[in-house]
Amino acid sequence: FRGMDEGDYFQGQYEVTNVVGSTPDKVTGFWARHTGCNMEAQPCGMKGCGGNAEVGGHMWIKGLSKFCVILPICKECNNKTELDNYYCPTKANVKLVARERRSFMH
């Protein structure tokens, strides 16, 4: 992740957890602008979920603190309590976009 900048797009499987306090950071169009894909046409990025993405979830990747990432995710997965408290796996080759940390994000 060295040299990563806001808006950088990458794929893989990662351990992620919700960014607490990210609601004020509206990212409408941000993910699509950087991936060239419509987020709502993507499957939810969480491993084991068969739903479709409905929102762009702000996530921390385990071991990375300068940037969070925007993950296509269904509302059900995005609202799971365990995703607020633990790192959970994404699907393999999920598309993520780097988002610089904001002062209100924990």
FIKOLZA-1660 file (N, C-alpha, C; in steps of 0.1 Angstrom, whole numbers, plus 5000, padded with zeros to 4 digits):
% residues 106
   i   px   py   pz ch aa at
   1 5008 4988 5000  A  F  N
   1 5000 5000 5000  A  F CA
   1 5008 5013 5000  A  F  C
   2 5022 5011 4999  A  R  N
   2 5030 5023 4999  A  R CA
   2 5027 5031 4986  A  R  C
   3 5027 5044 4988  A  G  N
   3 5025 5053 4977  A  G CA
   3 5010 5054 4973  A  G  C
   4 5001 5049 4981  A  M  N
   4 4987 5050 4977  A  M CA
   4 4982 5064 4979  A  M  C
   5 4973 5068 4970  A  D  N
   5 4967 5081 4971  A  D CA
   5 4952 5079 4971  A  D  C
   6 4945 5090 4975  A  E  N
   6 4930 5089 4975  A  E CA
   6 4926 5087 4961  A  E  C
   7 4916 5078 4960  A  G  N
   7 4911 5075 4947  A  G CA
   7 4917 5063 4940  A  G  C
   8 4928 5058 4945  A  D  N
   8 4935 5046 4939  A  D CA
   8 4926 5034 4941  A  D  C
   9 4925 5027 4930  A  Y  N
   9 4916 5015 4929  A  Y CA
   9 4924 5003 4929  A  Y  C
  10 4920 4993 4937  A  F  N
  10 4928 4980 4937  A  F CA
  10 4918 4969 4940  A  F  C
  11 4922 4957 4938  A  Q  N
  11 4914 4945 4940  A  Q CA
  11 4922 4935 4949  A  Q  C
  12 4914 4926 4956  A  G  N
  12 4920 4916 4964  A  G CA
  12 4910 4911 4974  A  G  C
  13 4915 4903 4983  A  Q  N
  13 4907 4899 4995  A  Q CA
  13 4914 4904 5007  A  Q  C
  14 4906 4911 5016  A  Y  N
  14 4912 4918 5027  A  Y CA
  14 4903 4915 5040  A  Y  C
  15 4909 4918 5051  A  E  N
  15 4902 4918 5064  A  E CA
  15 4898 4932 5067  A  E  C
  16 4885 4935 5068  A  V  N
  16 4880 4949 5070  A  V CA
  16 4871 4950 5082  A  V  C
  17 4870 4962 5087  A  T  N
  17 4860 4966 5097  A  T CA
  17 4855 4980 5094  A  T  C
  18 4843 4982 5099  A  N  N
  18 4836 4995 5096  A  N CA
  18 4844 5007 5102  A  N  C
  19 4844 5018 5095  A  V  N
  19 4849 5031 5100  A  V CA
  19 4838 5037 5108  A  V  C
  20 4840 5039 5121  A  V  N
  20 4830 5045 5129  A  V CA
  20 4830 5060 5127  A  V  C
  21 4818 5066 5125  A  G  N
  21 4817 5081 5123  A  G CA
  21 4819 5085 5108  A  G  C
  22 4817 5076 5099  A  S  N
  22 4819 5079 5085  A  S CA
  22 4807 5085 5078  A  S  C
  23 4795 5085 5085  A  T  N
  23 4783 5089 5078  A  T CA
  23 4783 5103 5072  A  T  C
  24 4790 5113 5078  A  P  N
  24 4790 5126 5072  A  P CA
  24 4798 5126 5059  A  P  C
  25 4807 5116 5056  A  D  N
  25 4815 5116 5044  A  D CA
  25 4807 5110 5033  A  D  C
  26 4800 5118 5025  A  K  N
  26 4792 5113 5014  A  K CA
  26 4801 5110 5002  A  K  C
  27 4799 5098 4997  A  V  N
  27 4808 5094 4986  A  V CA
  27 4800 5090 4973  A  V  C
  28 4789 5096 4972  A  T  N
  28 4781 5093 4960  A  T CA
  28 4789 5096 4947  A  T  C
  29 4790 5085 4939  A  G  N
  29 4798 5086 4927  A  G CA
  29 4813 5084 4928  A  G  C
  30 4818 5085 4940  A  F  N
  30 4833 5084 4942  A  F CA
  30 4838 5071 4937  A  F  C
  31 4832 5060 4942  A  W  N
  31 4836 5046 4938  A  W CA
  31 4835 5044 4923  A  W  C
  32 4824 5048 4917  A  A  N
  32 4822 5046 4903  A  A CA
  32 4832 5054 4895  A  A  C
  33 4835 5066 4899  A  R  N
  33 4844 5075 4892  A  R CA
  33 4858 5068 4891  A  R  C
  34 4862 5061 4901  A  H  N
  34 4875 5056 4902  A  H CA
  34 4876 5041 4897  A  H  C
  35 4865 5034 4896  A  T  N
  35 4865 5020 4891  A  T CA
  35 4860 5019 4877  A  T  C
  36 4851 5029 4873  A  G  N
  36 4845 5028 4860  A  G CA
  36 4833 5019 4860  A  G  C
  37 4828 5015 4872  A  C  N
  37 4817 5005 4873  A  C CA
  37 4806 5012 4881  A  C  C
  38 4794 5007 4879  A  N  N
  38 4782 5011 4887  A  N CA
  38 4782 5003 4900  A  N  C
  39 4783 5009 4912  A  M  N
  39 4783 5001 4924  A  M CA
  39 4771 4992 4926  A  M  C
  40 4759 4997 4922  A  E  N
  40 4747 4990 4925  A  E CA
  40 4747 4977 4916  A  E  C
  41 4755 4976 4906  A  A  N
  41 4756 4964 4897  A  A CA
  41 4765 4954 4903  A  A  C
  42 4772 4957 4914  A  Q  N
  42 4782 4948 4920  A  Q CA
  42 4775 4939 4931  A  Q  C
  43 4781 4928 4933  A  P  N
  43 4777 4920 4945  A  P CA
  43 4782 4926 4957  A  P  C
  44 4776 4923 4969  A  C  N
  44 4781 4928 4981  A  C CA
  44 4795 4922 4983  A  C  C
  45 4804 4930 4988  A  G  N
  45 4818 4926 4988  A  G CA
  45 4822 4918 5000  A  G  C
  46 4813 4915 5009  A  M  N
  46 4816 4906 5021  A  M CA
  46 4815 4892 5018  A  M  C
  47 4825 4884 5022  A  K  N
  47 4826 4870 5020  A  K CA
  47 4813 4863 5026  A  K  C
  48 4807 4854 5019  A  G  N
  48 4796 4847 5024  A  G CA
  48 4782 4853 5021  A  G  C
  49 4782 4866 5016  A  C  N
  49 4769 4873 5013  A  C CA
  49 4766 4871 4998  A  C  C
  50 4753 4868 4996  A  G  N
  50 4748 4867 4982  A  G CA
  50 4740 4879 4977  A  G  C
  51 4740 4889 4986  A  G  N
  51 4732 4901 4982  A  G CA
  51 4740 4910 4972  A  G  C
  52 4733 4920 4968  A  N  N
  52 4738 4930 4959  A  N CA
  52 4743 4943 4967  A  N  C
  53 4753 4950 4962  A  A  N
  53 4757 4962 4968  A  A CA
  53 4746 4973 4968  A  A  C
  54 4745 4980 4979  A  E  N
  54 4735 4990 4979  A  E CA
  54 4741 5004 4983  A  E  C
  55 4753 5003 4990  A  V  N
  55 4759 5015 4995  A  V CA
  55 4775 5013 4994  A  V  C
  56 4782 5024 4995  A  G  N
  56 4796 5023 4996  A  G CA
  56 4800 5024 5011  A  G  C
  57 4805 5013 5016  A  G  N
  57 4808 5012 5030  A  G CA
  57 4822 5017 5032  A  G  C
  58 4824 5026 5042  A  H  N
  58 4838 5030 5046  A  H CA
  58 4844 5019 5055  A  H  C
  59 4855 5014 5051  A  M  N
  59 4861 5003 5059  A  M CA
  59 4876 5005 5061  A  M  C
  60 4881 5001 5073  A  W  N
  60 4895 5000 5075  A  W CA
  60 4900 4987 5071  A  W  C
  61 4911 4986 5064  A  I  N
  61 4918 4974 5061  A  I CA
  61 4928 4971 5073  A  I  C
  62 4928 4959 5077  A  K  N
  62 4937 4955 5088  A  K CA
  62 4951 4958 5084  A  K  C
  63 4958 4966 5093  A  G  N
  63 4972 4970 5091  A  G CA
  63 4974 4983 5083  A  G  C
  64 4963 4990 5079  A  L  N
  64 4964 5002 5072  A  L CA
  64 4956 5013 5079  A  L  C
  65 4962 5024 5082  A  S  N
  65 4955 5035 5090  A  S CA
  65 4954 5048 5083  A  S  C
  66 4963 5051 5074  A  K  N
  66 4962 5064 5067  A  K CA
  66 4950 5066 5059  A  K  C
  67 4946 5055 5052  A  F  N
  67 4934 5055 5043  A  F CA
  67 4924 5045 5048  A  F  C
  68 4912 5048 5046  A  C  N
  68 4901 5038 5046  A  C CA
  68 4898 5034 5032  A  C  C
  69 4889 5025 5029  A  V  N
  69 4885 5022 5016  A  V CA
  69 4870 5022 5015  A  V  C
  70 4866 5024 5002  A  I  N
  70 4851 5023 5000  A  I CA
  70 4849 5010 4994  A  I  C
  71 4840 5002 5000  A  L  N
  71 4837 4988 4996  A  L CA
  71 4822 4988 4992  A  L  C
  72 4819 4982 4980  A  P  N
  72 4805 4980 4977  A  P CA
  72 4799 4969 4986  A  P  C
  73 4788 4973 4993  A  I  N
  73 4783 4964 5004  A  I CA
  73 4768 4966 5005  A  I  C
  74 4761 4955 5008  A  C  N
  74 4746 4956 5010  A  C CA
  74 4744 4962 5024  A  C  C
  75 4732 4968 5026  A  K  N
  75 4729 4975 5038  A  K CA
  75 4729 4965 5050  A  K  C
  76 4724 4953 5048  A  E  N
  76 4724 4943 5059  A  E CA
  76 4738 4940 5064  A  E  C
  77 4748 4938 5055  A  C  N
  77 4762 4935 5060  A  C CA
  77 4767 4948 5066  A  C  C
  78 4765 4960 5060  A  N  N
  78 4770 4972 5065  A  N CA
  78 4766 4975 5079  A  N  C
  79 4754 4970 5083  A  N  N
  79 4748 4973 5096  A  N CA
  79 4751 4962 5106  A  N  C
  80 4758 4952 5103  A  K  N
  80 4761 4941 5112  A  K CA
  80 4770 4946 5124  A  K  C
  81 4766 4943 5136  A  T  N
  81 4774 4948 5148  A  T CA
  81 4788 4942 5147  A  T  C
  82 4790 4929 5143  A  E  N
  82 4803 4924 5143  A  E CA
  82 4813 4931 5134  A  E  C
  83 4808 4937 5123  A  L  N
  83 4816 4945 5114  A  L CA
  83 4821 4958 5121  A  L  C
  84 4814 4962 5131  A  D  N
  84 4819 4974 5139  A  D CA
  84 4830 4970 5149  A  D  C
  85 4830 4958 5153  A  N  N
  85 4839 4954 5164  A  N CA
  85 4850 4944 5160  A  N  C
  86 4850 4938 5148  A  Y  N
  86 4859 4928 5144  A  Y CA
  86 4863 4930 5129  A  Y  C
  87 4875 4925 5126  A  Y  N
  87 4878 4924 5111  A  Y CA
  87 4872 4912 5105  A  Y  C
  88 4865 4914 5094  A  C  N
  88 4858 4903 5087  A  C CA
  88 4864 4902 5073  A  C  C
  89 4864 4890 5066  A  P  N
  89 4869 4889 5053  A  P CA
  89 4860 4894 5042  A  P  C
  90 4866 4900 5032  A  T  N
  90 4859 4904 5020  A  T CA
  90 4860 4892 5010  A  T  C
  91 4852 4893 4999  A  K  N
  91 4853 4883 4989  A  K CA
  91 4866 4885 4982  A  K  C
  92 4871 4874 4975  A  A  N
  92 4883 4875 4967  A  A CA
  92 4881 4885 4955  A  A  C
  93 4891 4893 4952  A  N  N
  93 4890 4902 4941  A  N CA
  93 4880 4913 4942  A  N  C
  94 4876 4916 4954  A  V  N
  94 4866 4927 4955  A  V CA
  94 4873 4940 4951  A  V  C
  95 4865 4950 4945  A  K  N
  95 4871 4962 4941  A  K CA
  95 4870 4973 4952  A  K  C
  96 4881 4979 4956  A  L  N
  96 4881 4989 4966  A  L CA
  96 4887 5001 4961  A  L  C
  97 4883 5013 4967  A  V  N
  97 4889 5026 4963  A  V CA
  97 4894 5032 4976  A  V  C
  98 4906 5037 4976  A  A  N
  98 4912 5044 4988  A  A CA
  98 4905 5057 4990  A  A  C
  99 4902 5060 5003  A  R  N
  99 4896 5073 5007  A  R CA
  99 4905 5078 5019  A  R  C
 100 4910 5090 5018  A  E  N
 100 4919 5095 5028  A  E CA
 100 4911 5097 5041  A  E  C
 101 4918 5094 5052  A  R  N
 101 4912 5095 5066  A  R CA
 101 4907 5109 5068  A  R  C
 102 4895 5111 5074  A  R  N
 102 4890 5124 5078  A  R CA
 102 4890 5125 5093  A  R  C
 103 4891 5137 5098  A  S  N
 103 4892 5139 5113  A  S CA
 103 4881 5133 5121  A  S  C
 104 4869 5131 5115  A  F  N
 104 4858 5125 5123  A  F CA
 104 4857 5110 5122  A  F  C
 105 4866 5104 5115  A  M  N
 105 4866 5089 5114  A  M CA
 105 4874 5083 5125  A  M  C
 106 4868 5072 5131  A  H  N
 106 4875 5064 5141  A  H CA
 106 4877 5050 5137  A  H  C
% end
